[in-house]
Amino acid sequence: MRDAVRHPWVLGALVVPRSVIEQVDEEARLAYDRDEESCGFLVGPAADASRVDGIVPMLNRANKLHALDPEAYPRTGRTYFDIDSMKFENAIRRGDAEGRPVKVLYHSHLDVGAYFSPTDAEVAKMGQDEPPWDLAYLVTSVRAGGADERKLFVWDPSGQAFVESALTVVEDP
């Protein structure tokens, strides 16, 4: 259940240092070279809800799962990402306990724009009516090996949909 009081970053309007965005872009470029989406999460201080200042890349398991069982996992890492849910949930609990919560789940799109696809929405909702995690979602577009745009999305409970939100990139302190 979403808790905008305890986790106000779910409302969006996040601020991120340029160095963190550059790391997200680099992860996206490296994943593009492997013909797969990048994925991971961004963290920041609990005391400054709008600030994101760290990146934790995750392994995209989609290609490995597809190779093991293409019928059960028909999509490859080029159009889908799959992270270890246990590691992710542990990171969320640990971040909350340590005052550096996970605020954003990020991934990239290859050779298409930075949009929140219907698949992205269904994965984020985990088969429920709304996302189970208090997160914002960052999508980075990579075309021809270069990151060309990024957009932040948040869940709008009144509209029951993901909507674009402001993401401000600032120079590093």
C-alpha positions as CSV (number, residue, x, y, z in Angstrom):
1,M,0.0,0.0,0.0
2,R,1.3,3.4,-1.0
3,D,2.2,5.7,1.9
4,A,3.0,9.3,0.6
5,V,3.4,10.5,4.2
6,R,6.1,8.1,5.2
7,H,7.6,7.9,1.6
8,P,6.8,11.3,-0.1
9,W,9.1,10.5,-3.1
10,V,6.1,8.5,-4.5
11,L,4.7,11.9,-5.4
12,G,7.7,12.6,-7.8
13,A,9.4,15.9,-8.4
14,L,12.8,14.3,-7.5
15,V,16.2,15.9,-7.6
16,V,19.3,13.9,-8.7
17,P,22.9,14.9,-9.1
18,R,24.3,14.8,-12.6
19,S,26.9,12.2,-11.5
20,V,24.1,9.7,-10.6
21,I,22.3,10.4,-13.9
22,E,25.6,9.8,-15.7
23,Q,25.9,6.4,-14.0
24,V,22.3,5.5,-14.9
25,D,23.1,6.5,-18.5
26,E,26.3,4.5,-18.5
27,E,24.5,1.4,-17.1
28,A,22.0,1.8,-19.9
29,R,24.7,2.1,-22.6
30,L,26.5,-1.0,-21.3
31,A,23.3,-3.0,-21.2
32,Y,22.5,-1.8,-24.8
33,D,25.8,-3.3,-25.9
34,R,24.6,-6.6,-24.3
35,D,21.3,-6.2,-26.1
36,E,19.3,-6.0,-22.9
37,E,17.6,-3.4,-20.7
38,S,19.5,-2.1,-17.7
39,C,17.8,-2.1,-14.3
40,G,18.4,-1.2,-10.7
41,F,17.3,1.3,-8.1
42,L,18.2,4.7,-6.8
43,V,18.5,5.6,-3.2
44,G,18.7,8.8,-1.1
45,P,18.4,10.2,2.4
46,A,15.1,9.7,4.2
47,A,15.5,13.1,5.7
48,D,15.5,14.7,2.2
49,A,12.5,13.0,0.5
50,S,13.0,14.6,-3.0
51,R,16.8,13.9,-3.2
52,V,18.2,10.8,-4.9
53,D,22.0,10.5,-4.6
54,G,23.0,6.8,-5.1
55,I,22.6,4.1,-7.7
56,V,22.5,0.3,-7.2
57,P,22.6,-1.6,-10.5
58,M,20.8,-5.0,-10.6
59,L,21.3,-7.9,-12.9
60,N,18.7,-8.3,-15.6
61,R,17.9,-12.0,-15.5
62,A,15.5,-11.9,-18.6
63,N,18.0,-13.4,-21.1
64,K,19.0,-16.2,-18.7
65,L,15.4,-17.0,-17.9
66,H,14.5,-17.0,-21.6
67,A,17.4,-19.3,-22.4
68,L,16.3,-21.8,-19.7
69,D,12.6,-21.8,-20.6
70,P,11.6,-19.8,-23.7
71,E,7.9,-20.9,-23.3
72,A,7.6,-19.7,-19.7
73,Y,9.8,-16.6,-20.4
74,P,9.1,-15.6,-24.0
75,R,10.6,-12.2,-23.8
76,T,14.3,-11.5,-23.9
77,G,16.3,-8.8,-22.1
78,R,16.0,-6.6,-25.2
79,T,12.3,-5.8,-24.4
80,Y,12.0,-6.8,-20.7
81,F,13.8,-6.8,-17.4
82,D,13.6,-9.3,-14.6
83,I,15.3,-8.6,-11.2
84,D,15.8,-10.9,-8.3
85,S,12.7,-10.0,-6.2
86,M,14.2,-11.3,-3.0
87,K,17.3,-9.1,-3.3
88,F,15.2,-6.1,-4.2
89,E,12.8,-6.6,-1.3
90,N,15.8,-7.0,1.1
91,A,17.3,-3.8,-0.3
92,I,14.0,-1.9,0.4
93,R,13.8,-3.2,4.0
94,R,17.5,-2.4,4.6
95,G,17.3,1.0,3.0
96,D,14.3,1.9,5.2
97,A,16.1,0.7,8.3
98,E,19.3,2.5,7.5
99,G,17.7,5.9,6.6
100,R,18.7,5.5,2.9
101,P,15.5,4.2,1.3
102,V,15.1,2.9,-2.2
103,K,13.2,5.7,-3.9
104,V,13.3,4.8,-7.6
105,L,13.3,1.7,-9.7
106,Y,15.0,2.3,-13.0
107,H,15.3,0.5,-16.3
108,S,16.1,1.3,-19.9
109,H,14.3,0.9,-23.2
110,L,16.4,0.0,-26.3
111,D,15.8,1.9,-29.6
112,V,12.4,3.3,-28.4
113,G,11.4,6.3,-26.3
114,A,11.4,6.8,-22.5
115,Y,7.8,5.9,-21.8
116,F,6.0,3.8,-19.2
117,S,4.7,0.8,-21.3
118,P,1.7,-1.3,-20.4
119,T,4.1,-4.1,-19.5
120,D,6.1,-1.7,-17.2
121,A,2.8,-0.8,-15.5
122,E,1.7,-4.4,-15.0
123,V,5.1,-5.4,-13.7
124,A,5.2,-2.4,-11.3
125,K,1.7,-3.3,-10.0
126,M,2.7,-7.0,-9.5
127,G,-0.8,-8.2,-10.4
128,Q,-2.4,-5.9,-7.9
129,D,-4.6,-2.8,-8.3
130,E,-1.7,-0.5,-7.4
131,P,2.1,-0.8,-7.0
132,P,3.0,-2.6,-3.7
133,W,6.2,-0.6,-3.3
134,D,6.5,3.1,-2.5
135,L,8.6,4.0,-5.5
136,A,9.0,6.3,-8.4
137,Y,10.1,4.8,-11.8
138,L,12.8,6.1,-14.1
139,V,12.9,5.0,-17.8
140,T,16.0,5.9,-19.9
141,S,15.8,5.6,-23.7
142,V,18.9,4.3,-25.4
143,R,19.2,4.6,-29.2
144,A,22.2,3.6,-31.3
145,G,24.1,3.0,-28.1
146,G,23.5,6.5,-26.5
147,A,21.1,7.6,-23.8
148,D,18.9,10.2,-25.4
149,E,16.1,10.9,-22.9
150,R,14.8,9.9,-19.5
151,K,11.5,10.3,-17.8
152,L,10.3,9.8,-14.3
153,F,6.9,8.2,-13.6
154,V,4.8,8.0,-10.4
155,W,1.5,6.2,-9.6
156,D,-1.6,8.5,-9.6
157,P,-4.1,6.8,-7.3
158,S,-7.0,9.0,-8.4
159,G,-6.5,8.2,-12.1
160,Q,-5.3,4.6,-11.4
161,A,-2.4,5.1,-13.8
162,F,1.3,6.0,-14.0
163,V,1.9,9.6,-14.9
164,E,5.1,11.5,-15.8
165,S,6.6,13.6,-13.0
166,A,9.4,16.2,-12.8
167,L,13.0,15.1,-12.5
168,T,15.5,17.8,-11.9
169,V,19.2,17.1,-12.6
170,V,21.5,19.3,-10.6
171,E,25.3,19.8,-10.6
172,D,27.1,17.8,-8.0
173,P,27.9,19.6,-4.7
